[in-house]
Amino acid sequence: MRASLILMFAIAAPALGEPPPVTTSPAPLPVTGPARAGLESFDNLMTSFVTTHRIGGAALAVVRNGKIVYARGFGYADPAARKAMQPDSLFRIASISKPITSAAIMQLVDRKKLRLDDRVFDILDLKPIGKDKIDPRWKKVAVRQLLLHTGGWDRDKSGDPMFRPVRIARAFGTSPPASRMQIARYMLTVPLDFDPGSRWAYSNFGYCLLGRVIEAKTNMTYEQYVRKHVLAKIGVTQMRIGRSLPAKRAEAEVTYHTRNKRTMPSVFPPVGRPVPAQYGGMHVEAMDAHGGWIASAIDLVRFAREFDSPGTCRFLSAKSITATFARPGDKKTAAYYAFGWSVRPVGKNGKANTWHTGGFAGSSTLLVRRHDGLDWAVLFNMERTAKGRYLADEIDPLVHRAADAVKVWPETDLLEAKLIKLR
């Protein structure tokens, strides 16, 4: 359902001899969560943005100096049911899953269960399909290279295998969609696009492999390990791997919407029938380590703030946090991709802005850690503006401006003061 239903006018039909029709005003946009004096710039931005771009709904949470100072929902978590968005509504966060996977990998490094230069081929027990030959460069791919997107796969050249679950399942003679391990085994015999470590190319598949490395080193599923050893350490319990089909939508999870009700061929039986792109056009479960998590904006800022004070982080050592954001190589570019985060140094004192975005059919997400002690997460249940731009990209500079407009910040942590509650 189009989010623009929020803005529709109800107009009475004229009849002969009756008074002129009365035009009603559009219903006010629902806003949930505690209002905070001094932070009206965030309220104004979000209500205007959601209304202007005709989005179903959004959530924004902000941390300042380790305290959650803002958390509100705007619009509708489920427009069809007129269910208001809540500050702790759950969204598919897509590629914001990558910083979470990076944290789990670095925790294994801290625990000396893994080294960054360990070869992935030596860790994973992968066998190719039939007697096809393995690209020998596979044996050179290291964990570090997967974190940095320098493993050898370039989706712009050879496509993204994470979005080919039907073709890969059929290569194994099984019913689609393909499993994570089937995708990994299939890719063994697909030539790499470049020598590992020789250049950068964003790779969802590389992070899929990191999830399998975590499983091989822990004898737990990727989801189990992250929930127990990373998220539980900071009291986050709602986050989990999302599900592809609406019948399996989690409690408190939003509904997802695309402009013009975009459809895709189903990757679930019966395969190929047109389905909503966000529900059945992709296999979310297989995307666990690179894009599969669902989370609230509050969950994400609680995760992000752990990196702000390395000496007190509850799931990583200060040494591993430094390594996470370190510049790879000696190229002095203005911004770079580190271990699961984009990084832009600010000034000469070692501070930086770090961030990640995410985008799926039906969702667009942004997580930012700013150099001045501010962190925020903004999540949408639609992915693009009417002009085709990701909502996260569109709102990014606007949130910075809203933050800069604040003169006096609240000192109370909303969660500690029980002004917000988590389900």
Secondary structure, DSSP 8 states (H G I E B T S, - for coil): --GGGGG---B----TTS----B-------EES---TT-HHHHHHHHHHHHHTT-SEEEEEEEETTEEEEEEEEEEEETTTTEE--TT-BEE-GGGHHHHHHHHHHHHHHTTS--TT-BHHHHS----STT----GGGGG-BHHHHHHT-SS--HHHH--GGG-HHHHHHHTTS-SS--HHHHHHHHTTS--SS-TTSS----HHHHHHHHHHHHHHHSS-HHHHHIIIIIGGGT--S-EE--SSGGG--TTB---B-GGG-EEE-SSSSTTSEEETTTTSS-GGGGHHHH-EEE-HHHHHHHHHGGGSGGG-SSS-HHHHHHHH---SS---SSEE-SSSEEEEETTTTEEEEEEEEEETTEEEEEEE-TTSEEEEEEESB-B-TTS-BHHHHHHHHHHHHHHT-SS---S-TTTTTSS---
